[in-house]
Amino acid sequence: MNSFAKIRFFLIIPLVCAVFFSCDPEEKLPPETILEFVEVQHFIDTAGNLVDINVRVSFQNGKGNLGFLGRDTTENLFIHVFDRVSLTDTIYEPMQTAHTPPRDWIIPFRIPNLTPEGQKSVRGMLDIGFYTNFVWLQQQTEHGIIRFEIYMYDRDLVKSNTIITPDIRIK
């Protein structure tokens, strides 16, 4: 074998190995939806008043069946709101609506399809804003401390894990 063939041989093998090992295998995610709390963002107006809050949640799903498709109007993300009962104890009770008998106050959301075309798994972030409900939350809480319990359903109606935010001060 001449020297040019030897050089070519020793260049081709590392190149083939580099191409082979540089390909990332498709990420294996669990088939059920997994949520994780990331942060709470507070929005303050120019007068210094807290006017809105945003809860950021990460999600992942190995089946890629999150969110509604087409004309589906199914609510698939749910948030229970809990009010802190006392400043000395860490006891929470479900907030209640003003127009119904006492029950958990649940905020439903409709999340559109979250899986890009052709993908089997999906991961990302959700920003859940409480802009229209925020005044009601401020009026209903006694001590100005709430927390949210958040879960969602995929298109197969499989419920995700439930996450609970840390205390959120709104007054």
C-alpha positions as CSV (number, residue, x, y, z in Angstrom):
1,M,0.0,0.0,0.0
2,N,1.5,3.4,-1.0
3,S,1.8,6.2,1.5
4,F,-1.2,8.2,0.0
5,A,-3.5,5.1,0.5
6,K,-2.3,4.8,4.1
7,I,-3.0,8.4,4.8
8,R,-6.4,8.1,3.2
9,F,-7.1,5.0,5.2
10,F,-6.2,6.7,8.5
11,L,-8.3,9.7,7.7
12,I,-11.4,7.8,6.7
13,I,-11.7,5.6,9.8
14,P,-11.7,8.6,12.3
15,L,-14.1,10.5,10.1
16,V,-16.5,7.5,9.9
17,C,-16.3,7.1,13.7
18,A,-16.8,10.8,14.3
19,V,-20.0,10.8,12.2
20,F,-21.3,7.6,13.8
21,F,-20.7,8.7,17.4
22,S,-21.9,12.3,16.8
23,C,-25.4,11.3,15.9
24,D,-27.6,11.8,19.0
25,P,-30.1,9.0,19.6
26,E,-33.7,10.2,20.0
27,E,-34.3,11.2,23.6
28,K,-36.4,8.6,25.4
29,L,-38.9,10.4,27.6
30,P,-41.5,8.6,29.8
31,P,-44.9,8.2,28.0
32,E,-46.8,10.1,30.7
33,T,-46.7,13.9,31.1
34,I,-44.3,15.1,33.7
35,L,-44.6,18.7,35.0
36,E,-42.1,20.6,37.0
37,F,-42.4,24.0,38.7
38,V,-39.8,26.5,37.4
39,E,-40.7,30.0,38.8
40,V,-43.3,32.6,39.6
41,Q,-43.0,36.0,37.9
42,H,-44.6,39.1,39.5
43,F,-45.6,42.0,37.3
44,I,-45.8,45.4,39.0
45,D,-47.3,48.6,37.6
46,T,-45.6,52.1,37.6
47,A,-47.2,52.8,41.0
48,G,-45.6,49.8,42.6
49,N,-48.8,47.6,42.7
50,L,-48.7,43.9,41.9
51,V,-51.0,43.6,39.0
52,D,-50.3,40.2,37.4
53,I,-48.5,36.9,38.1
54,N,-47.2,34.3,35.8
55,V,-46.4,30.7,36.7
56,R,-43.7,29.0,34.6
57,V,-43.9,25.2,34.4
58,S,-41.7,22.8,32.4
59,F,-43.3,19.8,30.7
60,Q,-42.2,16.6,29.0
61,N,-44.1,13.8,27.3
62,G,-42.7,10.8,25.5
63,K,-45.8,10.1,23.4
64,G,-46.1,13.7,22.1
65,N,-49.8,13.8,22.6
66,L,-50.2,17.1,24.6
67,G,-52.7,19.7,23.7
68,F,-55.9,19.7,21.7
69,L,-56.0,19.2,17.9
70,G,-58.3,20.9,15.4
71,R,-61.6,22.0,16.7
72,D,-61.2,20.2,20.0
73,T,-62.2,22.6,22.9
74,T,-61.3,20.2,25.7
75,E,-59.8,21.8,28.8
76,N,-56.6,20.0,29.5
77,L,-54.6,22.0,32.1
78,F,-56.1,22.6,35.5
79,I,-55.1,24.7,38.4
80,H,-56.6,24.5,41.9
81,V,-56.1,27.7,44.0
82,F,-55.4,27.4,47.7
83,D,-55.5,30.2,50.2
84,R,-53.2,30.2,53.3
85,V,-55.4,30.1,56.3
86,S,-53.0,31.5,58.9
87,L,-49.7,33.3,58.9
88,T,-48.4,31.1,61.8
89,D,-49.5,27.7,60.4
90,T,-48.9,26.3,56.9
91,I,-52.5,25.2,56.4
92,Y,-54.2,25.9,53.1
93,E,-57.8,25.6,52.1
94,P,-59.3,25.6,48.6
95,M,-60.5,29.0,47.5
96,Q,-64.2,29.2,46.9
97,T,-66.1,31.1,44.2
98,A,-68.5,33.8,45.2
99,H,-71.3,32.4,43.0
100,T,-71.4,28.7,43.8
101,P,-71.5,26.5,46.9
102,P,-68.1,25.9,48.5
103,R,-65.8,23.9,46.3
104,D,-62.3,23.9,45.0
105,W,-61.8,26.9,42.8
106,I,-60.4,25.3,39.6
107,I,-59.0,27.4,36.7
108,P,-59.2,25.3,33.5
109,F,-57.0,26.1,30.5
110,R,-57.1,24.9,26.9
111,I,-53.6,24.1,25.7
112,P,-53.1,23.8,21.9
113,N,-51.1,21.0,20.3
114,L,-47.6,21.2,21.8
115,T,-45.9,18.6,19.7
116,P,-44.1,19.7,16.5
117,E,-45.0,17.8,13.3
118,G,-43.2,14.5,13.0
119,Q,-41.9,14.3,16.6
120,K,-42.8,11.5,19.0
121,S,-41.8,13.2,22.2
122,V,-42.0,16.8,23.4
123,R,-40.6,19.0,26.1
124,G,-40.8,22.7,26.8
125,M,-42.1,25.5,29.0
126,L,-45.6,26.8,29.7
127,D,-46.2,30.3,31.0
128,I,-49.6,30.4,32.8
129,G,-50.7,34.0,33.3
130,F,-53.4,35.1,35.8
131,Y,-54.1,38.5,34.3
132,T,-57.9,38.4,34.2
133,N,-58.4,36.4,37.4
134,F,-55.8,38.4,39.4
135,V,-58.1,41.0,40.9
136,W,-60.5,38.3,42.0
137,L,-57.6,36.4,43.7
138,Q,-56.5,39.5,45.5
139,Q,-60.0,40.2,46.8
140,Q,-60.6,36.6,48.0
141,T,-57.5,35.8,49.9
142,E,-57.4,36.8,53.6
143,H,-53.6,36.9,54.2
144,G,-52.4,37.5,50.6
145,I,-50.7,34.2,50.3
146,I,-51.8,31.5,47.9
147,R,-50.4,28.5,46.2
148,F,-51.4,26.6,43.1
149,E,-51.8,22.9,42.4
150,I,-51.3,22.2,38.7
151,Y,-51.9,19.1,36.6
152,M,-52.8,18.3,33.0
153,Y,-54.2,15.6,30.8
154,D,-52.9,14.4,27.5
155,R,-55.1,13.4,24.5
156,D,-55.4,9.9,25.8
157,L,-56.9,11.4,29.1
158,V,-53.8,10.3,31.1
159,K,-53.3,12.6,34.0
160,S,-49.8,14.1,34.6
161,N,-48.2,14.4,38.0
162,T,-49.5,17.2,40.2
163,I,-47.1,20.0,41.2
164,I,-47.6,22.5,44.0
165,T,-46.0,25.9,43.8
166,P,-44.3,27.5,46.7
167,D,-46.2,30.3,48.6
168,I,-47.0,33.2,46.3
169,R,-47.5,36.5,48.0
170,I,-50.2,38.6,46.1
171,K,-50.9,41.5,48.6
